[in-house]
Amino acid sequence: MEMHTSNKYIIQTSNLTKVFGRITAVDNLNLSVERGKIFGFLGSNGAGKTTTIRMLCGILEPTSGTATVCGYDIVKEPELLKPNIGYVSQKFSLYEDLTVYENLYFY
């Protein structure tokens, strides 16, 4: 994995926000995840977990705020970011006719 930064944080967000119409899915998220740490999101349905992950992967543009992953700006450099991360969606998006290994290899 070739990272764009020597910063000790692999993920950093500042006031990261996503609004869909009248619904604020992610509201001013501020976090810093150190390189080499395992980090997870826990919360009820509708808490903004998937929306946050989609923004951090460069798939969904935030309404406001900033974030970097592997030193890449998620808005300005999403295509440079993507080769440096792995993302597997929830079960309902997996291909049931493939093995677990084949699904992981595909993604």
N, C-alpha and C positions, 0 to 999 in steps of 0.2 A: 504494500500500500504506500503510495507516494503522497505524502501530505504537504500541503502548501504552507505550513507554519511550524515554528519551533515552540509555540505556546504550549504550556502544560495542559491546557484545556482542549479537549477534542470537540466538545460542543459548547457553544456559548449563545445565549439569547438575551436580548434586551427589549423589554416591553413588547414581546412578540404577541400579536393579536390577529385573530381572524373573525370576521363578521360575515354572516350570511343573512342578508336582508335585515330583519329585526332581531336576529339571534346572534349573540356573541358566543362563539364556540370556544375560543381561546382568548383570555383576557389578561394582557400585560404579563406574559410569562417571562420570568427572569430566572435563568439557571446557568450553572457552569458545571460541566462534567469533565473530570480529570482523565487524561489519557491513561488507558489500562484499567479503568474502573468499569464495573458492570452496573448499569442503571436501568431502571424500568419504570413504567407508568402504571399506576393502579388507580382505579376509580370506577364509578358506576357508568352504565350506558349513558352517552350524551355528555360526558365530562370533558371531552375534547382530546382524548388520548390519540385517536386515529388522525384527527385533524392536525395535531401537533407533529406527529410522525410524518405525515404527508408533506407538511411544510419543511421539516428538517431534511427530507429526502429530495427537495427541490421539485416535487410533483405539484404542489399547491402553493400559490403565491400568498404571502401574508397581506392582510389589510394594512397593517402598520407594524412598526418595530423592526428589529434586525436580528439576524442569527448567522453564525458561522459553524460549519461542520468540517472537520479536517482542515480548518483554515480558509475554507472557501465560503464566500457569501452566498447564501441560499437563493437570493434573488438575482444577483449579478453574474454568478458563476455556477448555475445548477448543472450544466453539462460537464464541467470539470469535477464537480463534487461526486456525481453519480458513480464513476468507476472506482471510487474509494470507499463505497459503502455497500452493505448487503441489506436487502429488504425482502422479506417473505410475508405475504399478506395472510390474513386469517384463513381458516380451513375452507370457508365457502368459496374462496377464489382459487383453490388448488384443483388440479386436474386429477380426478379420482381414478382415471385409467392409468396413471403413472405411479411408479413406486415413490416412496419418500425421497430416495436418492435422486430419482429422475426429476421430481419437482424442484428439489434444491439446486440441481445442476441447471435446470431450465431458468430459474430465477437468477 
